[in-house]
Amino acid sequence: MSNPFEHRQSSLSGPGRDYVPVSPDDASDLAKVAVSLFVETGGAVTFVTVSGATRTVTVPDFSWVVCGASRVMATGTTASGIHAITI
């Protein structure tokens, strides 16, 4: 099978390389920093930005959080079906 990503440089302006399910955790960072988060079931999402700030946003079903995130917190997060988009 041909792989169109084989020789592509990772870029913030291009598509993500992976779509990783997230288990919110107050003590552990994501395995890779997410360039954005996708939320299947809406609610509050509390996360740590790549600049180190903790933010909470409320989103509807099937929404994007378009901000780099290093951690998704369990405390304060009521949304579910969260996925990290990584490059």
N, C-alpha and C positions, 0 to 999 in steps of 0.2 A: 504494500500500500504506500502511496506517495504521501509524504508529510510536509505540508506547506509551511509549517513552523520550524522545520529542521534547521534552517540557516537564518532565521529571523532574529534580529536583536530585540530583546524585551524593551517595551516602550510604554510610557503612561498614556500615549495617544492611541495605542493599538488595542486589540482585544486581549483580554486576560488569557493566561495559559492554563489556569485551573479554577474550578468552582468548588470550594471546599466547605463541607458542612461544619458549622461552628457549634460547640457546646459552651455556652457562656460560663466563665470562670473568673472569680475575683482575684485569683492568685497567679494565674498562668497567662502568658502572652500567646498569641496565635503562633503557629509554627513558622509562618511567613507573614510579613506585613501585608494587609489587604489594601488594594487601591480603592475598593468600594465594598459595600455589603449589600446583599440582596435579602429581602425579608418576605417570606411567604405569607405569614399570618401577622397582621399588624398589631401594634402596641408600642410600648416604649422600648427603645434600644439605648442602653448606656454603654459607652465605649471610651477607650483611651485613644486619642488621636496620635498621629506620628510626632506631633510637637509636644506630647506629654500631657495635654489637657484632658480632663474627663468631661464628657458631654452626654446629655440625654436628649434624644429626639423622639417624637411620637410620629409614627408612620402608619398609613393604611395597608391593607393587604397588597401583596405583590409590588412592593416599593423598593427603591434604591436609596441607600445612604451613600452619597458621593463625597467621601472624605476618607483619607488614609487612616487606617485603624490598626493598632498593634495589639489590642485586647478588647474583647467583648465581656462586659461585667455581668455576673449573675444577679447581683444586687441592683435593682432598678430596671432590669430587663423583663418585660412581659411579653414581648413579641416572640414568635417561634418560627422555625424553619429558616434560620439565618444561615447564609452562605457567604464566605469570604472569597472575593475575586482576587487572584494573585497573578503576578507576572513572573 
